[in-house]
C-alpha cells in the first residue's frame, strides 16, 4: 500500500529532497559545509522578506517559539498573546513557564483575531513588552491579519513575534515592510522537508530587547547564533541542511508567486470538494482561510474518528482531525508543500471511498469533480 500524507505537517517530502538528504554526511566545520551554509544563508532572507540574517537551528517549531520567549523577555515582563487556536494557547503556556505576565486577546476557534481588540488590549495594558501572534493557525485553518496587528505597534518598543511556521511561503509575509520583529518558521511545512529544522529572523528592535533581557539561555541563545553566524552555533542537522539546500533550489525554480497561486487553488478546490460531499467549511470568511489546510465539520452521521481510521488502514492516507474540543468533529485536509492537483484528486478519491464504506450517501466523484473543475478554471 502506498502511503500518503494529507496533513498540515509533516508534509510529503519530494524524492528529490529525500535523495539530497541521503548523501554521505559531511563534517559541519568543513569547507564543503561552509559553502553549503553560505548558499542557504543567502537564500533564506528573501523568503522572509528581510535584509536581516535568518538563523537555522536543529529543533522543532516549538523550540523556535520557546527561543523567542527565552531571549527577548525577562521574568515578570508583561506580554500580549493573540490566541485563536491550539498554537496561540501554546504561546501562552511557554510565556507562563518563563514567568511572564500574560494578557490574552482570545477569539473563538475558527475565527481570526480582530486587530481592533488587540489595539484595545494594548490601551488596557500599556506596559506590555511584546505581542505574540500565530499567522496560520493550523488547528483550525484560520489566517490572522499579522500586518494590521503589527501596524498597531509600529512606533513603539513592543516586539511583534510571529509564529509563521506553516504560513511562511504559502502566504506573503514581508518581515521588514510589515514591521515584524521575530519571525519563526520550520522545515516540515512549505519547505517540504522532514521535521527538525527551525528558522528565526530577528529585527534590530528585537536585538535591543535581547541585549536587555535577563533570561538564562544557552542552546536557545540568540547571542550564540549571532556569534557563530554564518556557521551553526552547535552541531547541525547535516542531512536536513543538505535537503534544505535542495529545497531552496526547488522553491526558486517554481517561484513564490506560482507557489502561492498553487496553494490558493488547492485550498479553493478542497473547500468546494468538501462542500460537495456534505461537509461544512469551518472558516466562514474566505479571505481568512489559510491555504495550508482546509478544515471542515463532518456531515451528520459521519464519525470522523472512524473516517480517519478507514483512510489510514484501507488507503494508506493520513489525514488529521480536530484538536482539543474539536476532536471527533473536524477534519483537516493538509495540502502544503509539494501537493498538486493530482495529489488532491488521490486524497479525495480515498476520502470518497472511505465515506461510501461508512454508509454516507452522495454522488460518487462529486468531490474529485470539483477539484478537476477548479484546476481547469485555473488554466483558462
N, C-alpha and C positions, 0 to 999 in steps of 0.2 A: 504494500500500500504506500503510495506516495504521500509524504507528509507536507501539509501546507499550513501557513500561519496567516490568520486574518485578525491580528491583534494590534493594539496601539504601541506595542514594543514589548519584547524584541520583535523586529521585523524579519522577513525573509532576507537572507544575505545572498546577493548575486554570486554565481560561481566565480566570476572574475575577482571578487574581493576575497572569497574563500581561498582561492589559489594564491593570491598575494600574501595572505596571512599564513599560508602553509610553507613559505620559503624557509630556508635554513635561518636559524637565529643569528643575528649579527650582534656584536658587542655594543653596549649602549654608550661607550666612550670612544668608539672607533670613528675613523674619518668617514666611513660609509654612513654611519648613523648621523653624523654631523651634517652631511649633505641632505639626508632624508629629512631631518628635523628642520633644516633651513627651508626646504621647499614647503613643508607642512606649515611652518610659521608664516610664510609668505601667502599661503592660500587661505588661511582661516580668517584673518581680519575682514576682507571684503564680504565674506558671508555674514558677518556680524554687523556690517555697516559701520566699521570703526577704523580709526588710524592707530588705536592702541594695540599692544600685543594681546594675543589670545593664548592663555596658558592651558596646557593639556596635562591632566593628571590621571593616574590609574585608579579610578573609583567609579561608583555608580553616580547617577544624577543626584541621589540623596546626599552623597558625600559632598558634591558641589554646593548643595543647599546649606549643609552644615558649615562648610568652609566660609561661605559668605557671612553667616551669623558670627562665627568664631573670630573672624579677622576684622570686621568693620564695627563691632559694637562691644560695649563693656557691660558688666553686670549692673542691673537696675536701669539701664537705658530704656527709655520708652520708645516703642515701635508700633507701627500700624500694620496689621495683616489683612489683606483683602482676600476674603475666603468665600468661594462659591463651589467648593467640591473637596474631594479627598486630599488633594495635594496642597490646597490652601490650609487645610487642617494640619497637614504635616509641617508646614512652615510655623504654624502656631506652636506645635509640640517642640520643635527644635529651639525656637526662641525661648520658650519657657524653661527648657532644660538648661539653657545657658544663663538663666537668671534674669532675663529681660522682662520688663513690664509690658505686657502685650495688650493692645487695644485692637478690636476686631470690627471690620466692616463686613458684615455677613449678608449674603443673599442666597436664595433657595438654590439647591442643586438643579441644574437645567436652565438657570438664568445666568446672565452676565452681570458683573458688578456695575453699579451706577456711579460714574465719576462724581456726580453731584453729592452722593453720600460720602464719598471719600473726602471731598473738599469740606463737607460739614464736619466730619470726624477730625480733620486737621484743625478746624476752628475750635473744636472742643478740647483738643489735645495738642496745643501749640508747641510743646516741648519734645515731640517725637523726633528721633534721630534718623529713622528710616521707615520706608514703606515697602512691604513685600507683596508681590502680585504674581500669579501664575498666568502666563499668556494663553496657552491652550490647555484647558483643564480636561485631561483625558479620562477622568472618572465619569464625565457627562458628555464631552464633546463641545463644551461652551468656549467661546473665544472672548477674552476680555480686551477692552479698549485701553491697551497699555499706553498708547500715545496720549490720549486725553488725561489719563491718570498722571503720567509723567509731567504734563504741562502744568499741573497744579503746583508742583514742587520745583519748577524750572529755576526760579531766582531765590532759592532757599538753600540751607545747608542739609536738608533732608535727602538721604540717599534713596534712590529708586532701584530696588533689587528685583530682578525679573527671572522667574523660572521659565526659560524658553526651551526646556528640554525636549518637548515634542513640537512646539510651534515654530522654532527656528527653521529656516529654509522653506518650509511649506507656506508660511505667511511672511510678508515683509516685516522686518524688524531692524530698521536703521538706528543702531545704538546712539551714535553721535548726534544725528539730526533730531531724534526724539528726546534727547537728554536723559538717557538711561545710564545708571552708574555701575551696576554689576549685572552682567548678563550670563546666565548659566545654560549650558546645553550638554548633550550626551550622545554617545556614539550609536545607540541602538534604536534611533528614530529615523530622521531624514538622512542621516549619514549612511544608513543601510548596513551597519556593522553589528557584530555581537556586542552585548553589554560589556562595560569595563573601562571605557574612557569617558571623562567629563571635560568640559571646556569652560573656562572662566575668563571673561573680559572685564577689565576694571578701569573706571574713568579717573581723571585727575582728582575730582572731588572725593571719590571713594578712597583714593590713596591717602588723602589728608586724614580721612577717618581712620584708616588702618594705622597711620602713624600715631594717632592719639588713643587708640584702643588699648585697654589693659588686659584683654583676654589672653590666656595662655594658648599658644599654638605651636605645633612643630610640623607634623606631616601636612597639616592643612595650611601652613603658614604662607600667606601671600608674599611676605618678605623673602622667604626662601625661594619661592617661584621666581621672583624678580631677580634675586641674586644669581641664580643659576641660569636664567634665561640667556640665550636661546635653548640651552640644553635642559634636560629634566633635572628636577631637584632630588629625585630618588630613582631607583632602578625602574625604568619604564616598562610598559607592556609592549615589548618589541613587536610581537606578531600583530597586535592590534594597530600599531603605528604603521606597519607595512601595509595593512589593509586600508588605513586612513589615507595614506599617500595615494593609493589607487582610487579610493572613494572621491577624493578631491578632483582627480582627473575625470571621473565619470560625471560629477556634478558640473564641471567646466564644459565638458562635451555637450551635455544636454542644455546647459544654460539655465539660470534661475527663473527667467520668465516662463520658459517651456516647462520646467519642473513644477512651478506653481500652477500653471494652467492645467497640467495633467492631474494634479491633486484636486483642483477645484472641480474638474469633470468627474473624477472618481467619487467625490463627496456628493455631487448633484445626482449622479447615476444611482448611488447607493440609497439615497433618500427616496428617490422615486420608485426604485425597485422594492424597497421595504414597504412603502405605502401600498403598492400593488398587491403585496402578499398579506395585507391586513394589519401591518404594524403601524404604530403611531410615532412619528418622528418626535424625539424628546425635546430638542431645542426648537422653540417656536419661531424665533426670528432668523430668517435665512442668513442675514449678514453677520450674525453672531455665532454661526456654526463653524467649528473648526473643520479644516479639510484633512485632518489627521485621522479622525474616526467619524463614523455616523452611528449615533445611538438611537434606539427606538424601543418603545414599550410593546410587549408581545400582545397579540390578539387574545381575547377571552378563550380560555380552554387550552392554551398552549403553555406548558410547563417549561420555562426557559432552562432550568437545570437539566431536564431530560433532553431538551433540544440540543444543548451544548454537548452533552454526553454522546448523543447519537451522531452529531457531526464528527466527533473525535473518533469514536470506535468504529463507525461504518465507513467514514470517508477520509479519515486521517487529517481532518481540518480542525485546527484550534482557533476558537473564537472566544472572546471574553464576555462575561455578563456584567451585571451591575455590582457596584461596591457598596459596602455599609447597608443603609436601609433600602437600597435599590437591588440588593441581591435577590435573584429569583424573579425579578420584574423586567429587567432591561437586558438587551443585547447590545454589544458594541462591535461594529464591523470596522476593523482596522484596515486602512489602505494607505499607509505611509511608507515611503521609501521607493522600492523598485516596482511596486504594483502598477499594472496597466489594465487596459480594458479586458484582455483575455483572462488575466488573473481573476478579475472581478466576476467574469462570467462563470469561471470554475467555482468560485466561492458561493455564488448564488445558485448554481446548479446543485451543489451539495446541500445548501440550505433548503431548496425546494424539495429535494428528495427526502430530506430528513423530516420536513413538515408533513409531507404526504404519509410517511411511515407512522407518524404520530397521530394521524387522523384529521389533520387540518385540511379544510377544503378551500381550493382556489383553482384558477385555471393554470395548469402546468405551463411553464415557460413565461408566465406573466412578469416575473422579476427579471429574468435574463433578457427578456424582450425590451424592457425599459433601458437596460444597460446598452444594448445594441442601438436603440433609438438615440440615446444621449450622445454616444460617441459618433454616430452618423451625423447628428447635428453639428458636432464639433468640427467635422471635416468640411462642412459647407463653407 
